[in-house]
Every structure is written in C-alpha cells, then in structure tokens.
Amino acid sequence: MTEATSNKSIVLVAAAALVDVDGRVLICQRPEGKQLAGLWEFPGGKVEPGETPEACLIRELDEELGVRVTKACLAPFVFASHEYESFHLLMPLYLVRRWEGVVTAKEHKAMAWARPREMDRYPMPPADAPLVAWLRDLI
C-alpha cells in the first residue's frame, strides 16, 4: 500500500461551527463511554447512508443541541481528512451563524463558547484541532 491507497474505510462526518454574535464558537465535550471521551469537538455526527452532509447536520444539531437550522444557514467552510488507527475520517466543517432555539447539551458532557484564539485551552481530537487555525483567520 502506498500513502495514496489504504484498506481503511472512509467515515464521513459532518460538523458545525456555530458562531454567536460575539464571534465565539460552540465546542462540545465528548461524554464518558464514547471514543475520545473528554475531548472537545465541533458538534455534528456521522452521515448516514443516502444522507447529505447538510441533512446530517440539520438532524444532528436538533438531536445534540436542540436547535433548528436550515440548509440555507449552513455555509461550507473547510474540511478535515485524518487517518485514525482503524478508519479514515473525512469531515466537512460548516459555519452556522443563524439557528432557532436555545443551545442545550443533550448528548455532551459539557459545552463552551470559546473564541478561536482561546481554543487551545480545550484538548480536541486530532481531526478537529487543525480546523481551529482556519477559524482564527476568519473570526
């Protein structure tokens, strides 16, 4: 196998950077019992078969945070491509500046609104961490 090929399956995960009016970004702490528990991540989840990344985020943001977004509110931003031990993760990150409802931690251990320049205080999974530099440049 070369670096360009792999036997690992590709897992597609869609993630969102919810940005509030003060330029802070929502990050969520993974709960105990899940892989990478205790690390901070952008909310989102696995794209189901036949589902688009946008539909996935609309579903996941409602399930995880209790907020409603529309496809028009999802702005494609940047993506991560990271090889974990047993799979390869491809994760588009969307910017979300408008949503309905109150953000509530329904599935995460905790939530934080952090400025991108302060996010290094929050340990993140290897796929999420490099995306913070892009947010620092934008916000």
C-alpha contacts under 8 A as a table, 3 or more apart, distances in Angstrom:
res1	aa1	res2	aa2	distance
1	M	4	A	7.81
1	M	5	T	5.82
1	M	6	S	6.31
2	T	5	T	5.34
2	T	6	S	7.34
3	E	6	S	7.25
8	K	86	S	6.34
8	K	87	F	4.86
8	K	88	H	6.19
9	S	86	S	7.90
9	S	87	F	5.18
9	S	88	H	6.11
10	I	87	F	6.01
10	I	88	H	4.73
10	I	89	L	5.80
10	I	90	L	6.85
11	V	46	K	7.38
11	V	87	F	6.83
11	V	88	H	6.07
11	V	89	L	4.94
11	V	90	L	6.14
12	L	46	K	5.99
12	L	47	V	5.74
12	L	89	L	6.13
12	L	90	L	5.03
12	L	91	M	5.93
13	V	44	G	7.15
13	V	45	G	5.24
13	V	46	K	4.26
13	V	47	V	5.48
13	V	53	P	7.51
13	V	89	L	7.15
13	V	90	L	6.33
13	V	91	M	4.85
13	V	92	P	7.08
14	A	44	G	5.52
14	A	45	G	5.65
14	A	46	K	6.43
14	A	47	V	6.52
14	A	53	P	5.42
14	A	54	E	7.61
14	A	56	C	6.76
14	A	57	L	6.28
14	A	91	M	5.41
14	A	92	P	5.36
14	A	93	L	6.35
14	A	94	Y	7.85
15	A	42	F	5.81
15	A	43	P	5.55
15	A	44	G	4.23
15	A	45	G	6.54
15	A	57	L	6.84
15	A	91	M	6.69
15	A	92	P	6.24
15	A	93	L	4.81
15	A	94	Y	6.30
16	A	42	F	5.85
16	A	43	P	5.67
16	A	44	G	6.08
16	A	57	L	7.23
16	A	93	L	5.38
16	A	94	Y	4.77
16	A	95	L	5.87
16	A	96	V	6.54
17	A	25	V	5.98
17	A	26	L	6.38
17	A	27	I	7.73
17	A	42	F	6.06
17	A	43	P	7.37
17	A	93	L	6.84
17	A	94	Y	6.09
17	A	95	L	4.95
17	A	96	V	5.97
18	L	25	V	5.47
18	L	26	L	5.45
18	L	95	L	6.14
18	L	96	V	4.69
18	L	97	R	5.92
19	V	22	D	7.89
19	V	23	G	5.78
19	V	24	R	5.51
19	V	25	V	4.61
19	V	26	L	6.71
19	V	95	L	7.10
19	V	96	V	6.10
19	V	97	R	5.14
20	D	23	G	5.44
20	D	24	R	5.49
20	D	25	V	6.59
20	D	97	R	6.32
21	V	24	R	7.46
21	V	97	R	7.89
23	G	115	R	6.52
23	G	139	I	6.24
24	R	113	W	5.47
24	R	114	A	4.98
24	R	115	R	4.48
24	R	116	P	7.00
25	V	113	W	5.28
25	V	114	A	5.30
25	V	115	R	6.08
25	V	116	P	6.89
26	L	42	F	6.99
26	L	43	P	7.91
26	L	111	M	6.96
26	L	112	A	5.75
26	L	113	W	4.57
26	L	114	A	6.45
27	I	40	W	6.07
27	I	41	E	5.40
27	I	42	F	5.02
27	I	43	P	6.70
27	I	111	M	5.81
27	I	112	A	5.46
27	I	113	W	6.44
27	I	114	A	7.32
28	C	40	W	5.24
28	C	41	E	5.31
28	C	42	F	6.23
28	C	43	P	6.35
28	C	105	A	7.92
28	C	108	H	6.17
28	C	109	K	7.49
28	C	110	A	5.86
28	C	111	M	4.39
28	C	112	A	6.40
29	Q	37	A	7.58
29	Q	38	G	5.65
29	Q	39	L	5.51
29	Q	40	W	4.27
29	Q	41	E	6.29
29	Q	108	H	5.63
29	Q	109	K	5.41
29	Q	110	A	5.14
29	Q	111	M	6.10
30	R	34	K	6.98
30	R	36	L	6.88
30	R	37	A	4.85
30	R	38	G	5.09
30	R	39	L	5.62
30	R	40	W	6.17
30	R	41	E	7.13
30	R	108	H	5.44
30	R	109	K	6.02
30	R	110	A	7.79
31	P	34	K	6.09
31	P	37	A	5.33
31	P	38	G	6.16
31	P	107	E	7.30
31	P	108	H	5.23
31	P	109	K	4.73
32	E	37	A	5.09
32	E	38	G	6.72
32	E	109	K	7.53
33	G	37	A	6.49
34	K	37	A	5.26
36	L	39	L	5.96
36	L	125	P	6.93
38	G	109	K	7.78
39	L	122	Y	7.44
39	L	123	P	5.49
39	L	124	M	5.03
39	L	125	P	6.23
40	W	122	Y	6.11
40	W	123	P	5.92
40	W	124	M	4.75
40	W	125	P	7.07
41	E	124	M	5.88
41	E	125	P	6.84
41	E	128	D	6.30
42	F	128	D	7.15
43	P	60	E	7.84
43	P	61	L	7.08
43	P	64	E	7.56
44	G	56	C	7.68
44	G	57	L	5.85
44	G	60	E	5.55
44	G	61	L	6.50
44	G	64	E	7.89
45	G	56	C	7.12
45	G	57	L	7.27
45	G	60	E	6.27
46	K	56	C	7.32
47	V	51	E	6.04
47	V	52	T	6.81
47	V	53	P	5.99
47	V	56	C	5.52
48	E	51	E	5.27
48	E	52	T	7.99
48	E	56	C	7.28
51	E	55	A	6.23
51	E	56	C	6.42
52	T	55	A	5.19
52	T	56	C	6.16
53	P	56	C	4.97
53	P	57	L	6.27
53	P	92	P	7.85
54	E	57	L	5.19
54	E	58	I	6.30
54	E	71	K	6.17
54	E	74	L	7.12
55	A	58	I	5.12
55	A	59	R	6.24
55	A	71	K	7.53
56	C	59	R	5.19
56	C	60	E	5.93
57	L	60	E	4.94
57	L	61	L	5.72
58	I	61	L	5.59
58	I	62	D	6.44
58	I	68	R	6.77
58	I	69	V	5.76
58	I	70	T	6.66
58	I	71	K	7.40
59	R	62	D	5.38
59	R	63	E	6.23
60	E	63	E	4.97
60	E	64	E	5.73
60	E	65	L	7.85
61	L	64	E	5.27
61	L	65	L	5.29
61	L	66	G	6.46
61	L	67	V	5.85
61	L	68	R	6.85
61	L	69	V	7.63
62	D	65	L	5.56
62	D	66	G	4.36
62	D	67	V	4.82
62	D	68	R	5.63
63	E	66	G	5.88
63	E	106	K	7.31
63	E	107	E	8.00
64	E	104	T	7.77
64	E	105	A	6.57
64	E	106	K	5.19
64	E	107	E	5.38
64	E	108	H	7.45
65	L	102	V	7.96
65	L	103	V	5.25
65	L	104	T	4.82
65	L	105	A	5.43
65	L	106	K	5.72
65	L	107	E	7.67
66	G	101	G	6.68
66	G	102	V	6.81
66	G	103	V	6.07
66	G	104	T	6.01
66	G	106	K	7.30
67	V	99	W	6.31
67	V	100	E	5.53
67	V	101	G	4.81
67	V	102	V	6.27
67	V	103	V	6.02
68	R	99	W	5.62
68	R	100	E	5.04
68	R	101	G	6.49
69	V	73	C	6.30
69	V	74	L	7.74
69	V	98	R	7.15
69	V	99	W	4.93
69	V	100	E	6.55
70	T	73	C	5.38
70	T	74	L	7.06
70	T	99	W	7.83
71	K	74	L	5.38
72	A	75	A	7.55
73	C	96	V	5.86
73	C	97	R	6.96
73	C	98	R	6.06
73	C	99	W	7.52
74	L	94	Y	5.76
74	L	95	L	5.99
74	L	96	V	5.40
75	A	94	Y	5.17
75	A	95	L	5.06
75	A	96	V	6.52
76	P	92	P	7.24
76	P	93	L	6.41
76	P	94	Y	4.43
76	P	95	L	6.43
77	F	92	P	7.45
77	F	93	L	5.72
77	F	94	Y	5.12
77	F	95	L	6.14
78	V	92	P	6.01
78	V	93	L	5.42
78	V	94	Y	7.18
78	V	131	L	7.46
78	V	134	W	7.75
79	F	90	L	7.18
79	F	91	M	5.35
79	F	92	P	4.06
79	F	93	L	5.45
79	F	131	L	7.58
80	A	89	L	7.53
80	A	90	L	5.76
80	A	91	M	4.99
80	A	92	P	6.35
80	A	93	L	7.74
80	A	127	A	5.93
80	A	128	D	7.21
80	A	130	P	7.79
80	A	131	L	7.12
81	S	88	H	7.27
81	S	89	L	5.69
81	S	90	L	4.64
81	S	91	M	6.46
81	S	127	A	6.99
82	H	88	H	5.83
82	H	89	L	5.18
82	H	90	L	6.65
82	H	126	P	7.44
82	H	127	A	5.53
83	E	87	F	6.31
83	E	88	H	4.33
83	E	89	L	6.14
84	Y	87	F	5.38
84	Y	88	H	5.71
84	Y	89	L	7.16
89	L	127	A	7.62
91	M	127	A	7.93
96	V	99	W	7.47
105	A	108	H	5.47
105	A	109	K	7.27
105	A	110	A	6.44
105	A	111	M	6.47
108	H	111	M	7.19
114	A	118	E	6.26
114	A	119	M	6.18
115	R	118	E	5.31
115	R	119	M	6.50
116	P	119	M	5.22
116	P	132	V	6.22
116	P	133	A	7.68
116	P	135	L	5.96
116	P	136	R	5.10
116	P	139	I	7.34
117	R	120	D	7.20
117	R	136	R	5.93
118	E	121	R	6.08
119	M	122	Y	5.48
119	M	132	V	7.24
120	D	123	P	6.78
123	P	129	A	7.95
124	M	128	D	6.08
124	M	129	A	5.42
125	P	128	D	5.44
125	P	129	A	6.24
126	P	129	A	5.60
126	P	130	P	7.39
127	A	130	P	6.69
127	A	131	L	7.76
128	D	131	L	5.63
128	D	132	V	7.34
129	A	132	V	5.74
130	P	133	A	6.04
130	P	134	W	7.72
131	L	134	W	5.42
131	L	135	L	6.73
132	V	135	L	5.03
132	V	136	R	6.23
133	A	136	R	5.01
133	A	137	D	6.38
134	W	137	D	5.21
134	W	138	L	6.40
135	L	138	L	5.06
135	L	139	I	5.84
136	R	139	I	5.55
